[in-house]
Amino acid sequence: MLCSLQQSKRGKVVYSFQNFNVHLSLSLCYQISVINHSVSRWCFASTPLPILCQKCHELGISGLDLLTLDEIPIAQENGIECAITAAHPDKNGVGTIEQGFNQLAHHVALHAIYEKLIPAAADLGVKQVICFSGNRDGLSDEAGLENCAAGLAPLIPLAEIHGVTLVMELLNSKVDHPDYQCDHTAWGVALCKKMSTDHFKLLYDIYHMHIMEDNVIRTIKDHHQHISHYHTASAPGRNEFDATQELNYAAISSAIANTDYMGYIGQEYIPTTDDPFEFLPRAIELCSG
């Protein structure tokens, strides 16, 4: 009997067994984890970046989220990639969570920011750049969609040229970010469909979307094609997650892996222990699909 092994680009390993005497072939497939792990820099802001990189190495974490352009080379020198950039707002706060693409008055400033940020990220080998809808400030969902699409459209050709994806984060508006517009998956997906490009996707923050709409696993199954990054944290609390919390991260990460996801799950919980890294090995274990 001959046994051969092949790994597909989607992460499936196929073992093929052939019995030459009876001319019978049998293929067995199983899914291996293709999830990459990252950590949000701001959650461990008190730890010097080189030490954080060392901790990541020890735990098999290959990326850091929300790094500035100045921080990215430091992480890379220490063997860690930037999974997605931080925002780089201007001196007036345009480009922050509150002041994003849904306001026409911000578009000129946002274009100036991202026309620099996109090629700069690409030059550093970073494939994802974060962006935000901004707060509603009285805008309807329909007006916010139209304004975001109008503001993003001139940047898409630049993103395509540089192989960069603009990623808008889904955030809750009930607890942490009052009035934020991109606060439901359906709204974000509608914007993705308007943009109609692989260079605009969503950051699905599991903690935030659980607060707004629950039904996390079904949402991931239905809309994973529009998601290029995930964030974690407990609910309630936004801290370490365990069996006392509302979110089952082992089941959620398994659902993510079953979509053939090849990107990062970023740990974005706020540590509560004296040793901020105490829970991180368990977080990685639970989120490995």
C-alpha positions in Angstrom: 0.0 0.0 0.0 1.3 3.5 -0.9 0.6 6.5 1.2 1.1 10.1 0.0 0.6 13.4 1.8 -0.4 16.7 0.3 -1.2 20.1 1.9 -3.5 22.4 0.1 -3.1 26.2 0.2 -6.3 26.3 2.2 -4.7 24.4 5.1 -6.2 20.9 4.5 -3.9 17.9 4.7 -4.9 15.0 2.5 -3.6 11.5 3.0 -4.1 9.2 0.0 -3.8 5.5 0.4 -3.7 3.2 -2.7 -3.9 -0.5 -2.7 -2.4 -1.7 -5.9 -3.8 -5.2 -5.6 -7.5 -4.1 -5.7 -7.0 -0.7 -7.4 -8.7 1.1 -4.5 -7.9 4.6 -3.5 -9.0 6.2 -0.2 -8.5 9.8 0.7 -8.8 11.1 4.3 -9.0 14.8 5.0 -8.8 16.7 8.2 -8.5 20.4 8.9 -5.4 21.7 10.6 -5.3 25.0 12.3 -4.2 27.8 9.9 -4.9 30.5 12.5 -2.1 33.0 13.2 -1.9 34.7 16.6 -1.3 38.3 17.4 -1.6 40.6 20.4 -2.8 44.2 20.5 0.1 46.5 21.5 -2.0 48.9 23.6 -3.1 46.1 26.0 0.5 45.6 27.0 1.6 49.2 26.6 3.5 49.2 29.9 5.8 46.5 28.5 8.8 47.7 26.4 8.3 46.6 22.8 11.4 44.3 22.6 10.3 42.5 25.7 6.8 42.1 24.4 8.2 40.6 21.2 10.3 38.2 23.3 7.2 37.1 25.1 5.4 36.6 21.8 8.2 34.4 20.5 8.0 32.2 23.6 4.3 31.6 23.1 4.4 31.1 19.3 2.7 34.4 18.6 3.9 35.8 15.3 2.2 39.3 15.1 1.4 42.5 16.9 -1.7 44.6 16.2 -2.0 48.3 16.1 1.6 49.3 15.8 2.6 52.8 14.7 5.0 53.2 11.7 7.8 54.0 14.2 7.1 50.8 16.2 6.9 48.4 13.2 10.7 48.2 12.5 11.4 47.6 16.2 9.0 44.6 16.2 10.5 43.3 12.9 14.0 43.6 14.3 12.8 41.4 17.1 11.2 38.8 14.8 7.6 39.9 15.1 5.4 41.1 12.2 2.8 43.8 12.3 -0.6 42.2 11.6 -2.4 45.5 11.2 -1.3 49.1 11.7 -2.5 51.6 14.3 -4.5 54.6 13.3 -2.4 57.7 12.5 -4.8 60.6 13.1 -3.8 64.2 12.4 -3.4 67.0 15.0 -7.2 67.7 14.9 -8.1 64.1 15.7 -9.3 63.2 12.2 -8.6 59.5 11.7 -9.5 58.5 15.2 -12.5 56.2 16.1 -14.7 59.2 16.5 -13.7 61.1 13.4 -13.7 58.8 10.4 -14.9 58.3 6.9 -18.6 58.9 7.5 -18.3 62.7 7.6 -17.7 64.4 4.3 -15.8 67.2 6.1 -13.1 64.7 7.1 -12.3 63.3 3.6 -9.6 65.7 2.6 -7.7 65.1 5.8 -8.2 61.4 5.7 -7.0 61.2 2.1 -3.8 63.0 3.2 -3.3 60.6 6.1 -3.9 57.4 4.1 -2.1 58.5 1.0 1.0 58.4 3.2 0.1 55.5 5.5 -0.8 53.0 2.8 2.6 53.1 0.9 4.5 53.5 4.1 2.9 50.3 5.5 3.6 48.5 2.2 7.2 49.5 2.3 7.4 47.9 5.7 5.7 44.7 4.5 2.5 45.3 6.4 -0.6 44.2 4.5 -3.4 45.7 6.7 -4.2 49.3 7.7 -6.9 50.1 10.1 -9.6 52.7 9.6 -12.8 53.8 11.3 -16.3 54.9 10.3 -16.4 57.7 12.9 -19.4 58.7 15.1 -22.8 59.2 13.6 -23.3 62.8 14.8 -26.9 62.6 13.6 -26.2 60.7 10.3 -28.6 58.0 9.2 -27.2 54.5 8.4 -27.8 55.2 4.7 -26.0 58.5 4.7 -23.1 57.1 6.7 -22.7 54.3 4.2 -22.7 56.7 1.2 -20.2 59.0 2.8 -17.9 56.2 3.8 -18.0 54.7 0.3 -17.3 58.2 -1.2 -14.3 58.7 1.2 -12.8 55.3 0.7 -13.2 55.0 -3.0 -10.2 57.2 -4.0 -8.0 55.2 -1.7 -8.8 51.8 -3.1 -6.6 52.0 -6.3 -3.7 53.0 -4.1 -4.3 50.1 -1.7 -4.5 47.8 -4.7 -1.2 49.0 -6.2 0.5 48.5 -2.9 -1.2 45.2 -1.9 -2.7 46.7 1.2 -6.1 46.1 2.7 -8.0 48.9 4.4 -9.8 47.3 7.4 -12.6 49.0 9.2 -13.2 47.9 12.8 -16.6 46.9 14.1 -17.0 48.4 17.6 -19.9 48.5 20.1 -21.8 51.8 20.6 -23.5 50.6 23.8 -20.6 50.5 26.3 -17.3 51.6 24.9 -17.8 53.9 21.9 -21.1 55.7 22.1 -22.5 56.9 18.7 -19.9 54.9 16.6 -21.5 54.1 13.3 -19.9 50.8 12.2 -21.5 49.1 15.2 -23.3 46.2 13.5 -21.9 43.5 11.1 -24.7 44.1 8.7 -23.7 47.7 8.3 -20.1 46.8 7.7 -21.0 44.1 5.2 -23.2 46.5 3.3 -20.1 48.9 3.1 -17.9 46.0 1.9 -20.5 45.2 -0.8 -20.5 48.9 -1.9 -16.7 48.9 -2.2 -16.7 45.6 -4.0 -13.0 45.0 -3.6 -10.7 42.6 -1.7 -8.8 45.6 -0.5 -11.5 46.7 1.9 -12.5 44.3 4.7 -13.7 44.3 8.3 -12.1 43.8 11.6 -14.6 41.6 13.5 -14.1 42.3 17.2 -15.8 39.4 19.0 -16.2 41.3 22.3 -17.7 44.3 20.6 -20.1 42.5 18.4 -21.3 40.1 21.1 -22.4 43.3 23.0 -24.3 44.6 20.0 -25.8 41.6 18.3 -24.6 38.3 19.9 -25.0 35.3 17.5 -21.2 35.4 17.0 -20.7 32.0 15.3 -23.5 32.3 12.8 -22.4 35.8 11.9 -18.8 34.5 11.3 -20.2 31.6 9.1 -22.4 33.9 7.1 -20.0 36.8 6.6 -16.4 35.5 6.9 -15.6 36.5 3.4 -15.8 40.1 4.4 -13.6 39.7 7.5 -9.8 39.9 7.4 -9.0 40.2 11.1 -10.5 39.2 14.5 -10.1 40.6 18.1 -10.9 38.9 21.4 -11.8 39.8 24.9 -14.2 38.6 27.6 -17.8 39.6 27.8 -18.6 41.2 30.1 -15.5 43.0 31.2 -13.1 43.1 28.2 -10.6 41.1 30.3 -9.3 37.5 30.4 -11.9 35.0 29.2 -12.8 31.7 30.9 -15.7 29.4 31.6 -17.4 32.1 33.8 -17.8 34.4 30.7 -20.5 34.6 28.1 -18.2 33.8 25.1 -16.9 30.3 24.3 -13.7 31.1 22.5 -12.8 27.5 21.8 -16.0 27.1 19.8 -15.7 30.5 18.2 -12.1 29.9 17.0 -13.1 26.5 15.7 -15.8 28.2 13.6 -13.3 30.7 12.3 -10.8 27.9 11.4 -13.6 26.0 9.6 -14.0 29.0 7.2 -10.4 28.3 6.0 -9.3 31.5 7.6 -5.6 32.2 7.0 -5.2 35.5 9.0 -4.8 36.6 12.6 -6.8 36.3 15.7 -5.6 39.2 17.9 -5.8 39.1 21.7 -7.2 42.4 22.8 -8.2 41.8 26.3 -7.1 44.1 29.2 -5.0 42.1 31.7 -6.1 42.2 35.3 -3.3 40.1 36.9 -0.1 41.4 38.3 1.7 39.5 35.6 0.0 40.8 32.4 1.2 37.7 30.5 -0.2 35.1 32.9 -3.3 34.4 30.9 -1.8 34.7 27.4 -0.8 31.0 26.9 -4.3 29.9 27.8 -5.8 32.6 25.4 -3.7 31.2 22.6 -4.7 27.7 23.4 -8.4 28.6 23.4 -8.1 30.5 20.1 -6.2 27.9 18.1 -9.3 26.5 16.4 
